[in-house]
Amino acid sequence: MSKKKLKGIVVSDKMEKTVVVKVERIKEHPKYKRRYKVHKRFKAHDENKEFHIGDKVIIEECAPISKDKHFKVIGRV
């Protein structure tokens, strides 16, 4: 099974070697068919502290690094 890759925007870079990435997606209501945005925040590993707030990045699933961190940043969009 391939690793999950997601695109998002960095919303926090205050931690050491960790950034928080907000990933938005569009859902459709099953009955009313209206589309709306939902978002989720993922903590991602950033080894060299090269990404900052506002950067659009791609994150990839990896083995758990800590309790909350199971993604790593692989590059800019």
PyMOL Python script that loads the backbone (N, CA, C, O; Angstrom):
from pymol import cmd

cmd.read_pdbstr("""\
ATOM      1  N   MET A   1       0.837  -1.177   0.000  1.00  0.00           N
ATOM      2  CA  MET A   1       0.000   0.000   0.000  1.00  0.00           C
ATOM      3  C   MET A   1       0.879   1.236   0.000  1.00  0.00           C
ATOM      4  O   MET A   1       1.842   1.312   0.763  1.00  0.00           O
ATOM      5  N   SER A   2       0.558   2.209  -0.850  1.00  0.00           N
ATOM      6  CA  SER A   2       1.385   3.407  -0.952  1.00  0.00           C
ATOM      7  C   SER A   2       1.130   4.352   0.216  1.00  0.00           C
ATOM      8  O   SER A   2       0.093   4.294   0.877  1.00  0.00           O
ATOM      9  N   LYS A   3       2.108   5.222   0.446  1.00  0.00           N
ATOM     10  CA  LYS A   3       1.998   6.182   1.535  1.00  0.00           C
ATOM     11  C   LYS A   3       1.079   7.321   1.114  1.00  0.00           C
ATOM     12  O   LYS A   3       1.089   7.747  -0.041  1.00  0.00           O
ATOM     13  N   LYS A   4       0.279   7.814   2.069  1.00  0.00           N
ATOM     14  CA  LYS A   4      -0.652   8.898   1.792  1.00  0.00           C
ATOM     15  C   LYS A   4       0.102  10.216   1.667  1.00  0.00           C
ATOM     16  O   LYS A   4       0.946  10.530   2.506  1.00  0.00           O
ATOM     17  N   LYS A   5      -0.199  10.990   0.621  1.00  0.00           N
ATOM     18  CA  LYS A   5       0.399  12.309   0.425  1.00  0.00           C
ATOM     19  C   LYS A   5      -0.709  13.346   0.424  1.00  0.00           C
ATOM     20  O   LYS A   5      -1.730  13.172  -0.241  1.00  0.00           O
ATOM     21  N   LEU A   6      -0.509  14.429   1.171  1.00  0.00           N
ATOM     22  CA  LEU A   6      -1.508  15.478   1.292  1.00  0.00           C
ATOM     23  C   LEU A   6      -0.871  16.836   1.043  1.00  0.00           C
ATOM     24  O   LEU A   6       0.311  17.034   1.325  1.00  0.00           O
ATOM     25  N   LYS A   7      -1.661  17.780   0.511  1.00  0.00           N
ATOM     26  CA  LYS A   7      -1.190  19.144   0.304  1.00  0.00           C
ATOM     27  C   LYS A   7      -1.851  20.035   1.343  1.00  0.00           C
ATOM     28  O   LYS A   7      -3.031  19.871   1.654  1.00  0.00           O
ATOM     29  N   GLY A   8      -1.082  20.985   1.880  1.00  0.00           N
ATOM     30  CA  GLY A   8      -1.641  21.885   2.871  1.00  0.00           C
ATOM     31  C   GLY A   8      -0.796  23.115   3.075  1.00  0.00           C
ATOM     32  O   GLY A   8       0.199  23.327   2.383  1.00  0.00           O
ATOM     33  N   ILE A   9      -1.206  23.933   4.042  1.00  0.00           N
ATOM     34  CA  ILE A   9      -0.531  25.186   4.351  1.00  0.00           C
ATOM     35  C   ILE A   9      -0.012  25.122   5.781  1.00  0.00           C
ATOM     36  O   ILE A   9      -0.721  24.683   6.687  1.00  0.00           O
ATOM     37  N   VAL A  10       1.240  25.565   5.981  1.00  0.00           N
ATOM     38  CA  VAL A  10       1.831  25.592   7.317  1.00  0.00           C
ATOM     39  C   VAL A  10       1.157  26.698   8.120  1.00  0.00           C
ATOM     40  O   VAL A  10       1.138  27.854   7.698  1.00  0.00           O
ATOM     41  N   VAL A  11       0.597  26.339   9.291  1.00  0.00           N
ATOM     42  CA  VAL A  11      -0.065  27.327  10.141  1.00  0.00           C
ATOM     43  C   VAL A  11       0.705  27.604  11.425  1.00  0.00           C
ATOM     44  O   VAL A  11       0.396  28.566  12.128  1.00  0.00           O
ATOM     45  N   SER A  12       1.715  26.771  11.749  1.00  0.00           N
ATOM     46  CA  SER A  12       2.536  27.012  12.927  1.00  0.00           C
ATOM     47  C   SER A  12       3.903  26.373  12.722  1.00  0.00           C
ATOM     48  O   SER A  12       4.015  25.255  12.220  1.00  0.00           O
ATOM     49  N   ASP A  13       4.951  27.115  13.125  1.00  0.00           N
ATOM     50  CA  ASP A  13       6.315  26.570  13.061  1.00  0.00           C
ATOM     51  C   ASP A  13       7.057  26.843  14.366  1.00  0.00           C
ATOM     52  O   ASP A  13       8.279  26.991  14.365  1.00  0.00           O
ATOM     53  N   LYS A  14       6.333  26.909  15.471  1.00  0.00           N
ATOM     54  CA  LYS A  14       6.915  27.294  16.759  1.00  0.00           C
ATOM     55  C   LYS A  14       7.644  26.152  17.468  1.00  0.00           C
ATOM     56  O   LYS A  14       8.431  26.402  18.381  1.00  0.00           O
ATOM     57  N   MET A  15       7.399  24.915  17.067  1.00  0.00           N
ATOM     58  CA  MET A  15       8.029  23.773  17.720  1.00  0.00           C
ATOM     59  C   MET A  15       9.362  23.441  17.065  1.00  0.00           C
ATOM     60  O   MET A  15       9.625  23.835  15.929  1.00  0.00           O
ATOM     61  N   GLU A  16      10.192  22.717  17.789  1.00  0.00           N
ATOM     62  CA  GLU A  16      11.477  22.269  17.250  1.00  0.00           C
ATOM     63  C   GLU A  16      11.225  21.104  16.290  1.00  0.00           C
ATOM     64  O   GLU A  16      10.626  20.099  16.672  1.00  0.00           O
ATOM     65  N   LYS A  17      11.682  21.243  15.055  1.00  0.00           N
ATOM     66  CA  LYS A  17      11.621  20.193  14.029  1.00  0.00           C
ATOM     67  C   LYS A  17      10.197  19.716  13.726  1.00  0.00           C
ATOM     68  O   LYS A  17      10.012  18.610  13.217  1.00  0.00           O
ATOM     69  N   THR A  18       9.193  20.540  14.034  1.00  0.00           N
ATOM     70  CA  THR A  18       7.807  20.174  13.776  1.00  0.00           C
ATOM     71  C   THR A  18       7.059  21.376  13.232  1.00  0.00           C
ATOM     72  O   THR A  18       7.234  22.494  13.717  1.00  0.00           O
ATOM     73  N   VAL A  19       6.223  21.148  12.222  1.00  0.00           N
ATOM     74  CA  VAL A  19       5.320  22.179  11.729  1.00  0.00           C
ATOM     75  C   VAL A  19       3.897  21.629  11.774  1.00  0.00           C
ATOM     76  O   VAL A  19       3.685  20.420  11.683  1.00  0.00           O
ATOM     77  N   VAL A  20       2.926  22.530  11.916  1.00  0.00           N
ATOM     78  CA  VAL A  20       1.527  22.142  11.877  1.00  0.00           C
ATOM     79  C   VAL A  20       0.991  22.539  10.515  1.00  0.00           C
ATOM     80  O   VAL A  20       1.089  23.697  10.109  1.00  0.00           O
ATOM     81  N   VAL A  21       0.418  21.561   9.808  1.00  0.00           N
ATOM     82  CA  VAL A  21      -0.062  21.773   8.440  1.00  0.00           C
ATOM     83  C   VAL A  21      -1.574  21.605   8.416  1.00  0.00           C
ATOM     84  O   VAL A  21      -2.102  20.596   8.884  1.00  0.00           O
ATOM     85  N   LYS A  22      -2.274  22.609   7.865  1.00  0.00           N
ATOM     86  CA  LYS A  22      -3.729  22.533   7.732  1.00  0.00           C
ATOM     87  C   LYS A  22      -4.066  22.036   6.337  1.00  0.00           C
ATOM     88  O   LYS A  22      -3.676  22.643   5.340  1.00  0.00           O
ATOM     89  N   VAL A  23      -4.798  20.921   6.273  1.00  0.00           N
ATOM     90  CA  VAL A  23      -5.196  20.311   5.003  1.00  0.00           C
ATOM     91  C   VAL A  23      -6.701  20.503   4.834  1.00  0.00           C
ATOM     92  O   VAL A  23      -7.486  20.068   5.676  1.00  0.00           O
ATOM     93  N   GLU A  24      -7.098  21.156   3.740  1.00  0.00           N
ATOM     94  CA  GLU A  24      -8.516  21.370   3.453  1.00  0.00           C
ATOM     95  C   GLU A  24      -8.979  20.405   2.378  1.00  0.00           C
ATOM     96  O   GLU A  24      -8.225  20.053   1.470  1.00  0.00           O
ATOM     97  N   ARG A  25     -10.223  19.984   2.493  1.00  0.00           N
ATOM     98  CA  ARG A  25     -10.824  19.185   1.434  1.00  0.00           C
ATOM     99  C   ARG A  25     -12.287  19.572   1.320  1.00  0.00           C
ATOM    100  O   ARG A  25     -12.841  20.198   2.224  1.00  0.00           O
ATOM    101  N   ILE A  26     -12.909  19.203   0.217  1.00  0.00           N
ATOM    102  CA  ILE A  26     -14.299  19.567  -0.032  1.00  0.00           C
ATOM    103  C   ILE A  26     -15.166  18.314   0.095  1.00  0.00           C
ATOM    104  O   ILE A  26     -14.903  17.292  -0.539  1.00  0.00           O
ATOM    105  N   LYS A  27     -16.211  18.415   0.932  1.00  0.00           N
ATOM    106  CA  LYS A  27     -17.169  17.326   1.098  1.00  0.00           C
ATOM    107  C   LYS A  27     -18.496  17.759   0.495  1.00  0.00           C
ATOM    108  O   LYS A  27     -18.757  18.949   0.315  1.00  0.00           O
ATOM    109  N   GLU A  28     -19.319  16.784   0.190  1.00  0.00           N
ATOM    110  CA  GLU A  28     -20.649  17.076  -0.319  1.00  0.00           C
ATOM    111  C   GLU A  28     -21.673  16.477   0.636  1.00  0.00           C
ATOM    112  O   GLU A  28     -21.548  15.328   1.058  1.00  0.00           O
ATOM    113  N   HIS A  29     -22.686  17.270   0.970  1.00  0.00           N
ATOM    114  CA  HIS A  29     -23.725  16.782   1.873  1.00  0.00           C
ATOM    115  C   HIS A  29     -24.516  15.681   1.175  1.00  0.00           C
ATOM    116  O   HIS A  29     -24.932  15.856   0.030  1.00  0.00           O
ATOM    117  N   PRO A  30     -24.731  14.545   1.847  1.00  0.00           N
ATOM    118  CA  PRO A  30     -25.368  13.410   1.170  1.00  0.00           C
ATOM    119  C   PRO A  30     -26.806  13.683   0.697  1.00  0.00           C
ATOM    120  O   PRO A  30     -27.224  13.175  -0.343  1.00  0.00           O
ATOM    121  N   LYS A  31     -27.548  14.474   1.453  1.00  0.00           N
ATOM    122  CA  LYS A  31     -28.940  14.725   1.071  1.00  0.00           C
ATOM    123  C   LYS A  31     -29.092  15.986   0.231  1.00  0.00           C
ATOM    124  O   LYS A  31     -29.768  15.972  -0.797  1.00  0.00           O
ATOM    125  N   TYR A  32     -28.467  17.071   0.666  1.00  0.00           N
ATOM    126  CA  TYR A  32     -28.701  18.362   0.020  1.00  0.00           C
ATOM    127  C   TYR A  32     -27.709  18.689  -1.098  1.00  0.00           C
ATOM    128  O   TYR A  32     -27.888  19.674  -1.814  1.00  0.00           O
ATOM    129  N   LYS A  33     -26.670  17.872  -1.251  1.00  0.00           N
ATOM    130  CA  LYS A  33     -25.686  17.995  -2.329  1.00  0.00           C
ATOM    131  C   LYS A  33     -24.892  19.304  -2.299  1.00  0.00           C
ATOM    132  O   LYS A  33     -24.237  19.660  -3.279  1.00  0.00           O
ATOM    133  N   ARG A  34     -24.951  20.008  -1.187  1.00  0.00           N
ATOM    134  CA  ARG A  34     -24.166  21.240  -1.066  1.00  0.00           C
ATOM    135  C   ARG A  34     -22.734  20.867  -0.723  1.00  0.00           C
ATOM    136  O   ARG A  34     -22.492  20.010   0.127  1.00  0.00           O
ATOM    137  N   ARG A  35     -21.783  21.519  -1.393  1.00  0.00           N
ATOM    138  CA  ARG A  35     -20.371  21.261  -1.116  1.00  0.00           C
ATOM    139  C   ARG A  35     -19.870  22.262  -0.082  1.00  0.00           C
ATOM    140  O   ARG A  35     -20.235  23.437  -0.106  1.00  0.00           O
ATOM    141  N   TYR A  36     -19.025  21.774   0.827  1.00  0.00           N
ATOM    142  CA  TYR A  36     -18.475  22.642   1.862  1.00  0.00           C
ATOM    143  C   TYR A  36     -17.071  22.172   2.216  1.00  0.00           C
ATOM    144  O   TYR A  36     -16.710  21.015   2.000  1.00  0.00           O
ATOM    145  N   LYS A  37     -16.289  23.099   2.765  1.00  0.00           N
ATOM    146  CA  LYS A  37     -14.903  22.797   3.109  1.00  0.00           C
ATOM    147  C   LYS A  37     -14.813  22.269   4.535  1.00  0.00           C
ATOM    148  O   LYS A  37     -15.490  22.750   5.444  1.00  0.00           O
ATOM    149  N   VAL A  38     -13.966  21.275   4.699  1.00  0.00           N
ATOM    150  CA  VAL A  38     -13.598  20.800   6.028  1.00  0.00           C
ATOM    151  C   VAL A  38     -12.073  20.805   6.079  1.00  0.00           C
ATOM    152  O   VAL A  38     -11.414  20.646   5.052  1.00  0.00           O
ATOM    153  N   HIS A  39     -11.517  20.985   7.265  1.00  0.00           N
ATOM    154  CA  HIS A  39     -10.064  20.986   7.373  1.00  0.00           C
ATOM    155  C   HIS A  39      -9.625  20.187   8.587  1.00  0.00           C
ATOM    156  O   HIS A  39     -10.385  19.975   9.532  1.00  0.00           O
ATOM    157  N   LYS A  40      -8.368  19.749   8.529  1.00  0.00           N
ATOM    158  CA  LYS A  40      -7.767  19.005   9.623  1.00  0.00           C
ATOM    159  C   LYS A  40      -6.317  19.455   9.729  1.00  0.00           C
ATOM    160  O   LYS A  40      -5.672  19.752   8.724  1.00  0.00           O
ATOM    161  N   ARG A  41      -5.817  19.500  10.948  1.00  0.00           N
ATOM    162  CA  ARG A  41      -4.446  19.935  11.180  1.00  0.00           C
ATOM    163  C   ARG A  41      -3.586  18.717  11.520  1.00  0.00           C
ATOM    164  O   ARG A  41      -3.939  17.921  12.390  1.00  0.00           O
ATOM    165  N   PHE A  42      -2.466  18.584  10.832  1.00  0.00           N
ATOM    166  CA  PHE A  42      -1.537  17.488  11.055  1.00  0.00           C
ATOM    167  C   PHE A  42      -0.206  18.052  11.524  1.00  0.00           C
ATOM    168  O   PHE A  42       0.248  19.080  11.023  1.00  0.00           O
ATOM    169  N   LYS A  43       0.419  17.384  12.484  1.00  0.00           N
ATOM    170  CA  LYS A  43       1.788  17.725  12.863  1.00  0.00           C
ATOM    171  C   LYS A  43       2.717  16.933  11.955  1.00  0.00           C
ATOM    172  O   LYS A  43       2.551  15.726  11.779  1.00  0.00           O
ATOM    173  N   ALA A  44       3.699  17.626  11.380  1.00  0.00           N
ATOM    174  CA  ALA A  44       4.601  16.988  10.428  1.00  0.00           C
ATOM    175  C   ALA A  44       6.046  17.283  10.797  1.00  0.00           C
ATOM    176  O   ALA A  44       6.360  18.360  11.305  1.00  0.00           O
ATOM    177  N   HIS A  45       6.918  16.324  10.541  1.00  0.00           N
ATOM    178  CA  HIS A  45       8.339  16.437  10.873  1.00  0.00           C
ATOM    179  C   HIS A  45       9.052  17.294   9.832  1.00  0.00           C
ATOM    180  O   HIS A  45       8.919  17.066   8.629  1.00  0.00           O
ATOM    181  N   ASP A  46       9.812  18.286  10.308  1.00  0.00           N
ATOM    182  CA  ASP A  46      10.586  19.183   9.449  1.00  0.00           C
ATOM    183  C   ASP A  46      12.004  19.220  10.011  1.00  0.00           C
ATOM    184  O   ASP A  46      12.305  20.041  10.877  1.00  0.00           O
ATOM    185  N   GLU A  47      12.860  18.351   9.533  1.00  0.00           N
ATOM    186  CA  GLU A  47      14.192  18.136  10.117  1.00  0.00           C
ATOM    187  C   GLU A  47      15.044  19.401  10.146  1.00  0.00           C
ATOM    188  O   GLU A  47      15.689  19.680  11.156  1.00  0.00           O
ATOM    189  N   ASN A  48      15.061  20.174   9.058  1.00  0.00           N
ATOM    190  CA  ASN A  48      15.976  21.314   8.959  1.00  0.00           C
ATOM    191  C   ASN A  48      15.324  22.660   9.256  1.00  0.00           C
ATOM    192  O   ASN A  48      15.950  23.700   9.050  1.00  0.00           O
ATOM    193  N   LYS A  49      14.085  22.667   9.733  1.00  0.00           N
ATOM    194  CA  LYS A  49      13.350  23.897  10.055  1.00  0.00           C
ATOM    195  C   LYS A  49      13.349  24.870   8.879  1.00  0.00           C
ATOM    196  O   LYS A  49      13.604  26.062   9.054  1.00  0.00           O
ATOM    197  N   GLU A  50      13.060  24.360   7.677  1.00  0.00           N
ATOM    198  CA  GLU A  50      13.109  25.185   6.472  1.00  0.00           C
ATOM    199  C   GLU A  50      11.745  25.715   6.044  1.00  0.00           C
ATOM    200  O   GLU A  50      11.680  26.540   5.132  1.00  0.00           O
ATOM    201  N   PHE A  51      10.647  25.270   6.669  1.00  0.00           N
ATOM    202  CA  PHE A  51       9.310  25.705   6.283  1.00  0.00           C
ATOM    203  C   PHE A  51       8.732  26.616   7.354  1.00  0.00           C
ATOM    204  O   PHE A  51       8.913  26.385   8.550  1.00  0.00           O
ATOM    205  N   HIS A  52       8.026  27.667   6.903  1.00  0.00           N
ATOM    206  CA  HIS A  52       7.507  28.672   7.820  1.00  0.00           C
ATOM    207  C   HIS A  52       6.031  28.929   7.537  1.00  0.00           C
ATOM    208  O   HIS A  52       5.484  28.420   6.558  1.00  0.00           O
ATOM    209  N   ILE A  53       5.392  29.712   8.388  1.00  0.00           N
ATOM    210  CA  ILE A  53       3.964  29.987   8.280  1.00  0.00           C
ATOM    211  C   ILE A  53       3.632  30.534   6.892  1.00  0.00           C
ATOM    212  O   ILE A  53       4.304  31.434   6.388  1.00  0.00           O
ATOM    213  N   GLY A  54       2.582  29.975   6.283  1.00  0.00           N
ATOM    214  CA  GLY A  54       2.127  30.425   4.970  1.00  0.00           C
ATOM    215  C   GLY A  54       2.652  29.606   3.804  1.00  0.00           C
ATOM    216  O   GLY A  54       2.139  29.735   2.693  1.00  0.00           O
ATOM    217  N   ASP A  55       3.667  28.762   4.022  1.00  0.00           N
ATOM    218  CA  ASP A  55       4.209  27.940   2.938  1.00  0.00           C
ATOM    219  C   ASP A  55       3.224  26.838   2.568  1.00  0.00           C
ATOM    220  O   ASP A  55       2.614  26.214   3.436  1.00  0.00           O
ATOM    221  N   LYS A  56       3.080  26.610   1.266  1.00  0.00           N
ATOM    222  CA  LYS A  56       2.273  25.490   0.788  1.00  0.00           C
ATOM    223  C   LYS A  56       3.198  24.295   0.641  1.00  0.00           C
ATOM    224  O   LYS A  56       4.200  24.367  -0.071  1.00  0.00           O
ATOM    225  N   VAL A  57       2.865  23.189   1.313  1.00  0.00           N
ATOM    226  CA  VAL A  57       3.765  22.037   1.366  1.00  0.00           C
ATOM    227  C   VAL A  57       3.022  20.745   1.044  1.00  0.00           C
ATOM    228  O   VAL A  57       1.792  20.692   1.043  1.00  0.00           O
ATOM    229  N   ILE A  58       3.809  19.704   0.772  1.00  0.00           N
ATOM    230  CA  ILE A  58       3.305  18.346   0.605  1.00  0.00           C
ATOM    231  C   ILE A  58       3.825  17.536   1.779  1.00  0.00           C
ATOM    232  O   ILE A  58       5.021  17.547   2.068  1.00  0.00           O
ATOM    233  N   ILE A  59       2.918  16.828   2.461  1.00  0.00           N
ATOM    234  CA  ILE A  59       3.333  15.963   3.565  1.00  0.00           C
ATOM    235  C   ILE A  59       3.050  14.514   3.190  1.00  0.00           C
ATOM    236  O   ILE A  59       2.121  14.218   2.438  1.00  0.00           O
ATOM    237  N   GLU A  60       3.880  13.612   3.735  1.00  0.00           N
ATOM    238  CA  GLU A  60       3.775  12.193   3.406  1.00  0.00           C
ATOM    239  C   GLU A  60       3.701  11.387   4.696  1.00  0.00           C
ATOM    240  O   GLU A  60       4.393  11.679   5.671  1.00  0.00           O
ATOM    241  N   GLU A  61       2.864  10.387   4.682  1.00  0.00           N
ATOM    242  CA  GLU A  61       2.707   9.500   5.829  1.00  0.00           C
ATOM    243  C   GLU A  61       4.005   8.731   6.084  1.00  0.00           C
ATOM    244  O   GLU A  61       4.695   8.337   5.143  1.00  0.00           O
ATOM    245  N   CYS A  62       4.332   8.520   7.360  1.00  0.00           N
ATOM    246  CA  CYS A  62       5.527   7.752   7.704  1.00  0.00           C
ATOM    247  C   CYS A  62       5.280   7.016   9.021  1.00  0.00           C
ATOM    248  O   CYS A  62       4.204   7.123   9.608  1.00  0.00           O
ATOM    249  N   ALA A  63       6.258   6.290   9.465  1.00  0.00           N
ATOM    250  CA  ALA A  63       6.147   5.598  10.752  1.00  0.00           C
ATOM    251  C   ALA A  63       6.041   6.640  11.863  1.00  0.00           C
ATOM    252  O   ALA A  63       6.594   7.731  11.726  1.00  0.00           O
ATOM    253  N   PRO A  64       5.347   6.334  12.956  1.00  0.00           N
ATOM    254  CA  PRO A  64       5.186   7.320  14.024  1.00  0.00           C
ATOM    255  C   PRO A  64       6.529   7.818  14.558  1.00  0.00           C
ATOM    256  O   PRO A  64       7.422   7.034  14.877  1.00  0.00           O
ATOM    257  N   ILE A  65       6.645   9.152  14.646  1.00  0.00           N
ATOM    258  CA  ILE A  65       7.857   9.780  15.158  1.00  0.00           C
ATOM    259  C   ILE A  65       7.661  10.142  16.625  1.00  0.00           C
ATOM    260  O   ILE A  65       8.603  10.078  17.415  1.00  0.00           O
ATOM    261  N   SER A  66       6.426  10.526  16.992  1.00  0.00           N
ATOM    262  CA  SER A  66       6.080  10.811  18.377  1.00  0.00           C
ATOM    263  C   SER A  66       4.603  10.479  18.566  1.00  0.00           C
ATOM    264  O   SER A  66       3.989   9.851  17.704  1.00  0.00           O
ATOM    265  N   LYS A  67       4.043  10.893  19.680  1.00  0.00           N
ATOM    266  CA  LYS A  67       2.647  10.567  19.977  1.00  0.00           C
ATOM    267  C   LYS A  67       1.700  11.100  18.900  1.00  0.00           C
ATOM    268  O   LYS A  67       0.798  10.384  18.464  1.00  0.00           O
ATOM    269  N   ASP A  68       1.893  12.337  18.471  1.00  0.00           N
ATOM    270  CA  ASP A  68       0.986  12.962  17.514  1.00  0.00           C
ATOM    271  C   ASP A  68       1.533  13.051  16.099  1.00  0.00           C
ATOM    272  O   ASP A  68       0.781  13.347  15.170  1.00  0.00           O
ATOM    273  N   LYS A  69       2.801  12.807  15.916  1.00  0.00           N
ATOM    274  CA  LYS A  69       3.461  13.095  14.640  1.00  0.00           C
ATOM    275  C   LYS A  69       3.680  11.814  13.839  1.00  0.00           C
ATOM    276  O   LYS A  69       4.485  10.964  14.218  1.00  0.00           O
ATOM    277  N   HIS A  70       2.938  11.683  12.702  1.00  0.00           N
ATOM    278  CA  HIS A  70       3.119  10.536  11.815  1.00  0.00           C
ATOM    279  C   HIS A  70       3.128  10.949  10.349  1.00  0.00           C
ATOM    280  O   HIS A  70       2.782  10.158   9.471  1.00  0.00           O
ATOM    281  N   PHE A  71       3.530  12.201  10.089  1.00  0.00           N
ATOM    282  CA  PHE A  71       3.742  12.700   8.736  1.00  0.00           C
ATOM    283  C   PHE A  71       5.097  13.403   8.694  1.00  0.00           C
ATOM    284  O   PHE A  71       5.602  13.853   9.722  1.00  0.00           O
ATOM    285  N   LYS A  72       5.677  13.494   7.503  1.00  0.00           N
ATOM    286  CA  LYS A  72       6.892  14.276   7.326  1.00  0.00           C
ATOM    287  C   LYS A  72       6.721  15.160   6.093  1.00  0.00           C
ATOM    288  O   LYS A  72       6.044  14.787   5.136  1.00  0.00           O
ATOM    289  N   VAL A  73       7.342  16.333   6.132  1.00  0.00           N
ATOM    290  CA  VAL A  73       7.257  17.266   5.017  1.00  0.00           C
ATOM    291  C   VAL A  73       8.254  16.828   3.952  1.00  0.00           C
ATOM    292  O   VAL A  73       9.428  16.604   4.247  1.00  0.00           O
ATOM    293  N   ILE A  74       7.776  16.704   2.693  1.00  0.00           N
ATOM    294  CA  ILE A  74       8.693  16.268   1.641  1.00  0.00           C
ATOM    295  C   ILE A  74       9.011  17.376   0.644  1.00  0.00           C
ATOM    296  O   ILE A  74       9.900  17.205  -0.190  1.00  0.00           O
ATOM    297  N   GLY A  75       8.310  18.507   0.705  1.00  0.00           N
ATOM    298  CA  GLY A  75       8.660  19.603  -0.193  1.00  0.00           C
ATOM    299  C   GLY A  75       7.573  20.637  -0.325  1.00  0.00           C
ATOM    300  O   GLY A  75       6.481  20.502   0.227  1.00  0.00           O
ATOM    301  N   ARG A  76       7.902  21.693  -1.084  1.00  0.00           N
ATOM    302  CA  ARG A  76       6.934  22.753  -1.378  1.00  0.00           C
ATOM    303  C   ARG A  76       6.086  22.357  -2.578  1.00  0.00           C
ATOM    304  O   ARG A  76       6.486  21.529  -3.397  1.00  0.00           O
ATOM    305  N   VAL A  77       4.914  22.961  -2.663  1.00  0.00           N
ATOM    306  CA  VAL A  77       4.024  22.713  -3.804  1.00  0.00           C
ATOM    307  C   VAL A  77       4.479  23.546  -4.981  1.00  0.00           C
ATOM    308  O   VAL A  77       3.870  23.490  -6.049  1.00  0.00           O
TER     309      VAL A  77
END
""", "prot")
cmd.dss("prot")
cmd.show_as("cartoon", "prot")
cmd.util.cbc("prot")
cmd.orient("prot")
